[in-house]
């Protein structure tokens, strides 16, 4: 059940981040970016001492923040920013 939740949150987070960053990507790429973004966001929030709300909403916010950072970093590396 947890894997399905990870995929759902990852897909939503990746999609929202791609809208924010004006990046076009497939559903699979949105899921991958969202799941990796969740790890990045969780790490960053932990370092900064930020405790997001629990549950689905908190996980989604954390994943979106991380996914936006990931997309930005990838665009910098590719020379688009």
DSSP file (Angstrom, degrees, kcal/mol; ACC not computed):
  #  RESIDUE AA STRUCTURE BP1 BP2  ACC     N-H-->O    O-->H-N    N-H-->O    O-->H-N    TCO  KAPPA ALPHA  PHI   PSI    X-CA   Y-CA   Z-CA
    1    1 A X     >        0   0    0      0, 0.0     4,-1.8     0, 0.0     5,-0.1   0.000 360.0 360.0 360.0 -37.2    0.0    0.0    0.0
    2    2 A X  H  >  +     0   0    0      1,-0.2     4,-2.6     2,-0.2     5,-0.2   0.868 360.0  56.2 -62.5 -36.3    2.9    2.4    0.8
    3    3 A X  H  > S+     0   0    0      1,-0.2     4,-2.4     2,-0.2    -1,-0.2   0.903 106.0  50.3 -63.5 -40.7    4.3    2.0   -2.7
    4    4 A X  H  > S+     0   0    0      1,-0.2     4,-2.4     2,-0.2    -1,-0.2   0.903 111.2  49.1 -63.9 -40.5    1.0    3.1   -4.3
    5    5 A X  H  X S+     0   0    0     -4,-1.8     4,-2.9     2,-0.2     5,-0.3   0.904 110.1  51.1 -65.3 -41.7    0.9    6.1   -2.0
    6    6 A X  H  X S+     0   0    0     -4,-2.6     4,-2.9     1,-0.2    -2,-0.2   0.921 112.0  47.0 -59.9 -44.8    4.5    7.0   -3.0
    7    7 A X  H  X S+     0   0    0     -4,-2.4     4,-2.7     2,-0.2    -2,-0.2   0.903 113.5  48.6 -65.6 -41.1    3.7    6.7   -6.7
    8    8 A X  H  X S+     0   0    0     -4,-2.4     4,-2.4     2,-0.2     5,-0.2   0.954 116.1  41.4 -63.8 -50.9    0.5    8.9   -6.2
    9    9 A X  H  X S+     0   0    0     -4,-2.9     4,-3.0     1,-0.2     5,-0.2   0.909 115.8  51.6 -64.2 -41.6    2.3   11.6   -4.2
   10   10 A X  H  X S+     0   0    0     -4,-2.9     4,-2.7    -5,-0.3    24,-0.3   0.915 110.6  47.7 -61.1 -44.2    5.3   11.4   -6.6
   11   11 A X  H  X S+     0   0    0     -4,-2.7     4,-2.1     2,-0.2    -2,-0.2   0.928 115.5  44.1 -63.7 -45.5    3.1   11.8   -9.7
   12   12 A X  H  X S+     0   0    0     -4,-2.4     4,-2.8    -5,-0.2     5,-0.2   0.931 115.4  47.8 -64.6 -45.3    1.2   14.7   -8.2
   13   13 A X  H  X S+     0   0    0     -4,-3.0     4,-2.7    -5,-0.2     5,-0.2   0.917 112.9  48.2 -63.6 -43.7    4.3   16.4   -6.9
   14   14 A X  H  X S+     0   0    0     -4,-2.7     4,-2.2    16,-0.3    -1,-0.2   0.893 112.9  48.7 -63.0 -40.1    6.1   16.0  -10.2
   15   15 A X  H  X S+     0   0    0     -4,-2.1     4,-1.8    -5,-0.2    -2,-0.2   0.936 113.4  45.8 -65.8 -46.9    3.2   17.3  -12.1
   16   16 A X  H  X S+     0   0    0     -4,-2.8     4,-2.4     1,-0.2    -2,-0.2   0.919 113.6  49.9 -62.6 -43.4    2.7   20.4   -9.9
   17   17 A X  H  X S+     0   0    0     -4,-2.7     4,-2.7    -5,-0.2    -1,-0.2   0.887 108.2  52.8 -63.7 -38.3    6.5   21.1   -9.9
   18   18 A X  H  <>S+     0   0    0     -4,-2.2     5,-2.9     2,-0.2     4,-0.4   0.854 110.1  48.9 -66.9 -32.4    6.5   20.8  -13.8
   19   19 A X  H ><5S+     0   0    0     -4,-1.8     3,-0.7     3,-0.2    -2,-0.2   0.925 112.8  47.2 -68.1 -44.5    3.7   23.4  -13.9
   20   20 A X  H 3<5S+     0   0    0     -4,-2.4    -2,-0.2     1,-0.2    -1,-0.2   0.910 119.6  38.8 -62.5 -42.8    5.5   25.7  -11.5
   21   21 A X  T 3<5S-     0   0    0     -4,-2.7    -1,-0.2    -5,-0.2    -2,-0.2   0.386 108.0-123.3 -91.3   3.7    8.8   25.4  -13.4
   22   22 A X  T < 5 +     0   0    0     -3,-0.7     2,-0.4    -4,-0.4    -3,-0.2   0.936  61.0 147.7  52.1  51.7    7.1   25.4  -16.9
   23   23 A X      < -     0   0    0     -5,-2.9     2,-0.5    -6,-0.1    -1,-0.2  -0.941  41.8-141.4-118.3 137.2    8.7   22.1  -17.7
   24   24 A X        +     0   0    0     -2,-0.4     2,-0.3    -3,-0.1    -9,-0.0  -0.856  34.7 149.5-101.8 131.0    7.1   19.4  -19.9
   25   25 A X        -     0   0    0     -2,-0.5     2,-0.0   -10,-0.0    -2,-0.0  -0.983  41.9 -99.3-154.4 164.4    7.5   15.8  -18.9
   26   26 A X     >  -     0   0    0     -2,-0.3     4,-2.5     1,-0.1     5,-0.2  -0.243  40.1-103.1 -79.6 170.5    5.8   12.5  -19.1
   27   27 A X  H  > S+     0   0    0      2,-0.2     4,-2.3     1,-0.2     5,-0.2   0.915 122.6  50.9 -60.1 -44.8    3.8   10.8  -16.4
   28   28 A X  H  > S+     0   0    0      1,-0.2     4,-2.4     2,-0.2    -1,-0.2   0.916 111.0  47.9 -61.1 -43.4    6.7    8.4  -15.6
   29   29 A X  H  > S+     0   0    0      1,-0.2     4,-3.0     2,-0.2     5,-0.3   0.888 109.3  53.9 -66.5 -37.9    9.1   11.3  -15.4
   30   30 A X  H  X S+     0   0    0     -4,-2.5     4,-2.6     2,-0.2   -16,-0.3   0.914 109.8  48.1 -59.9 -42.6    6.7   13.2  -13.1
   31   31 A X  H  X S+     0   0    0     -4,-2.3     4,-2.6     2,-0.2     5,-0.2   0.937 113.6  46.4 -63.9 -46.3    6.6   10.2  -10.8
   32   32 A X  H  X S+     0   0    0     -4,-2.4     4,-2.5     2,-0.2     5,-0.3   0.938 115.0  45.9 -62.1 -47.8   10.4    9.9  -10.7
   33   33 A X  H  X S+     0   0    0     -4,-3.0     4,-2.6     1,-0.2    -1,-0.2   0.895 113.8  50.3 -62.4 -40.4   10.9   13.6  -10.1
   34   34 A X  H  X S+     0   0    0     -4,-2.6     4,-1.8   -24,-0.3    -2,-0.2   0.903 111.6  46.1 -66.0 -42.2    8.3   13.6   -7.5
   35   35 A X  H  X S+     0   0    0     -4,-2.6     4,-1.4     2,-0.2    -2,-0.2   0.933 116.8  43.7 -68.0 -45.4    9.7   10.7   -5.5
   36   36 A X  H  X S+     0   0    0     -4,-2.5     4,-2.2    -5,-0.2    -2,-0.2   0.903 112.1  55.4 -63.9 -39.5   13.2   12.0   -5.7
   37   37 A X  H  X S+     0   0    0     -4,-2.6     4,-3.3    -5,-0.3     5,-0.2   0.841 101.3  58.1 -60.9 -34.0   11.8   15.4   -4.8
   38   38 A X  H  X S+     0   0    0     -4,-1.8     4,-2.5     2,-0.2    -1,-0.2   0.908 107.9  46.1 -63.1 -41.3   10.2   14.0   -1.7
   39   39 A X  H  X S+     0   0    0     -4,-1.4     4,-2.3     2,-0.2    -2,-0.2   0.922 114.9  46.8 -66.0 -43.4   13.6   12.8   -0.5
   40   40 A X  H  X S+     0   0    0     -4,-2.2     4,-2.9     2,-0.2    -2,-0.2   0.940 114.9  46.3 -63.4 -47.5   15.2   16.2   -1.3
   41   41 A X  H  X S+     0   0    0     -4,-3.3     4,-2.9     1,-0.2     5,-0.2   0.898 112.3  50.5 -62.8 -41.7   12.4   18.1    0.4
   42   42 A X  H  X S+     0   0    0     -4,-2.5     4,-1.8    -5,-0.2    -1,-0.2   0.910 113.3  45.6 -62.7 -42.7   12.5   15.8    3.4
   43   43 A X  H  X S+     0   0    0     -4,-2.3     4,-2.4     2,-0.2    -2,-0.2   0.939 115.0  47.2 -64.3 -47.3   16.2   16.3    3.8
   44   44 A X  H  X S+     0   0    0     -4,-2.9     4,-2.4     1,-0.2     6,-0.2   0.917 111.8  49.1 -63.6 -45.0   16.0   20.0    3.3
   45   45 A X  H  X>S+     0   0    0     -4,-2.9     5,-2.6     1,-0.2     4,-0.7   0.887 111.4  51.4 -62.0 -37.9   13.1   20.5    5.7
   46   46 A X  H ><5S+     0   0    0     -4,-1.8     3,-0.5    -5,-0.2    -2,-0.2   0.913 110.2  47.9 -64.3 -43.4   15.0   18.4    8.3
   47   47 A X  H 3<5S+     0   0    0     -4,-2.4    -2,-0.2     1,-0.2    -1,-0.2   0.889 115.4  45.1 -63.7 -40.0   18.2   20.6    7.9
   48   48 A X  H 3<5S-     0   0    0     -4,-2.4    -1,-0.2    -5,-0.2    -2,-0.2   0.530 111.8-120.1 -83.0  -5.8   16.2   23.8    8.2
   49   49 A X  T <<5 +     0   0    0     -4,-0.7     2,-0.5    -3,-0.5    -3,-0.2   0.750  60.2 150.8  73.3  24.3   14.2   22.5   11.1
   50   50 A X      < -     0   0    0     -5,-2.6     2,-0.7    -6,-0.2    -1,-0.3  -0.772  31.9-160.9 -91.9 130.8   10.9   22.8    9.3
   51   51 A X        -     0   0    0     -2,-0.5     3,-0.1    -3,-0.1    -5,-0.0  -0.879  12.3-155.7-112.0  97.5    8.2   20.4   10.4
   52   52 A X        -     0   0    0     -2,-0.7     6,-0.1     1,-0.1     7,-0.1  -0.232  35.1 -81.3 -67.8 162.8    5.5   20.3    7.6
   53   53 A X        -     0   0    0      1,-0.1    -1,-0.1     5,-0.1     8,-0.1  -0.257  54.4-110.4 -58.6 150.9    1.9   19.2    8.5
   54   54 A X  S  > S+     0   0    0      4,-0.1     4,-0.9    -3,-0.1     3,-0.3  -0.187  72.3  32.1 -78.7 174.4    1.5   15.5    8.7
   55   55 A X  H  > S-     0   0    0      1,-0.2     4,-2.1     2,-0.2     5,-0.2  -0.276 112.6 -30.6  80.7-162.3   -0.4   13.2    6.4
   56   56 A X  H  > S+     0   0    0      1,-0.2     4,-2.5     2,-0.2    -1,-0.2   0.897 134.4  51.0 -61.4 -45.5   -1.0   13.4    2.6
   57   57 A X  H  > S+     0   0    0     -3,-0.3     4,-2.5     1,-0.2    -1,-0.2   0.916 111.3  47.3 -63.3 -44.5   -0.9   17.3    2.4
   58   58 A X  H  X S+     0   0    0     -4,-0.9     4,-2.3     1,-0.2    -1,-0.2   0.903 113.4  48.4 -64.0 -41.4    2.4   17.6    4.3
   59   59 A X  H  X S+     0   0    0     -4,-2.1     4,-2.4     2,-0.2    -2,-0.2   0.890 111.7  50.3 -64.7 -39.5    4.0   14.9    2.2
   60   60 A X  H  X S+     0   0    0     -4,-2.5     4,-2.6     2,-0.2    -2,-0.2   0.927 110.7  48.0 -66.0 -45.2    2.7   16.5   -1.0
   61   61 A X  H  X S+     0   0    0     -4,-2.5     4,-2.5     2,-0.2     5,-0.2   0.932 113.1  48.9 -60.7 -45.8    4.1   19.9    0.0
   62   62 A X  H  X S+     0   0    0     -4,-2.3     4,-2.1     1,-0.2    -2,-0.2   0.921 113.4  46.5 -59.6 -45.5    7.5   18.4    0.9
   63   63 A X  H  X S+     0   0    0     -4,-2.4     4,-2.6     2,-0.2    -1,-0.2   0.877 111.3  51.4 -66.8 -38.7    7.6   16.5   -2.3
   64   64 A X  H  X S+     0   0    0     -4,-2.6     4,-2.6     2,-0.2     5,-0.2   0.933 109.9  49.1 -65.4 -45.1    6.6   19.5   -4.4
   65   65 A X  H  X S+     0   0    0     -4,-2.5     4,-2.0     1,-0.2    -2,-0.2   0.937 114.8  45.2 -59.3 -46.6    9.3   21.7   -2.8
   66   66 A X  H  X S+     0   0    0     -4,-2.1     4,-2.4    -5,-0.2    -1,-0.2   0.890 112.4  51.1 -64.2 -39.4   11.9   19.1   -3.4
   67   67 A X  H  X S+     0   0    0     -4,-2.6     4,-2.8     2,-0.2     5,-0.2   0.881 108.4  51.5 -67.1 -38.4   10.8   18.4   -7.0
   68   68 A X  H  X S+     0   0    0     -4,-2.6     4,-2.5     2,-0.2    -1,-0.2   0.924 111.4  48.1 -62.8 -43.6   10.9   22.2   -7.8
   69   69 A X  H  X S+     0   0    0     -4,-2.0     4,-2.6    -5,-0.2    -2,-0.2   0.913 112.4  49.6 -62.2 -42.5   14.5   22.3   -6.5
   70   70 A X  H  X S+     0   0    0     -4,-2.4     4,-2.5     2,-0.2    -2,-0.2   0.931 111.7  46.9 -63.4 -46.8   15.4   19.2   -8.5
   71   71 A X  H  X S+     0   0    0     -4,-2.8     4,-2.4     2,-0.2    -2,-0.2   0.915 112.6  50.8 -61.9 -42.6   13.9   20.6  -11.8
   72   72 A X  H  X S+     0   0    0     -4,-2.5     4,-2.2    -5,-0.2    -2,-0.2   0.935 111.0  48.4 -59.6 -46.8   15.7   23.9  -11.2
   73   73 A X  H  X S+     0   0    0     -4,-2.6     4,-2.3     1,-0.2    -2,-0.2   0.902 111.4  50.0 -62.2 -41.1   19.0   22.1  -10.6
   74   74 A X  H  X S+     0   0    0     -4,-2.5     4,-2.0     1,-0.2    -1,-0.2   0.885 110.1  50.5 -65.0 -38.0   18.5   20.0  -13.7
   75   75 A X  H  <>S+     0   0    0     -4,-2.4     5,-2.6     2,-0.2     6,-0.8   0.868 109.8  50.7 -67.6 -35.4   17.8   23.1  -15.8
   76   76 A X  H ><5S+     0   0    0     -4,-2.2     3,-1.0     4,-0.2    -2,-0.2   0.933 110.9  48.3 -64.9 -46.0   20.9   24.8  -14.5
   77   77 A X  H 3<5S+     0   0    0     -4,-2.3    -2,-0.2     1,-0.3    -1,-0.2   0.874 111.7  49.9 -62.9 -37.5   23.0   21.8  -15.4
   78   78 A X  T 3<5S-     0   0    0     -4,-2.0    -1,-0.3    -5,-0.2    -2,-0.2   0.548 116.0-116.4 -79.3  -6.7   21.5   21.7  -18.9
   79   79 A X  T < 5S+     0   0    0     -3,-1.0    -3,-0.2    -4,-0.5    -2,-0.1   0.663  82.0 120.2  82.2  16.7   22.2   25.4  -19.3
   80   80 A X      <       0   0    0     -5,-2.6    -4,-0.2    -6,-0.2    -5,-0.1   0.517 360.0 360.0 -89.9  -5.2   18.5   26.5  -19.6
   81   81 A X              0   0    0     -6,-0.8    -5,-0.2    -5,-0.1    -1,-0.2   0.299 360.0 360.0-132.3 360.0   18.8   28.8  -16.5
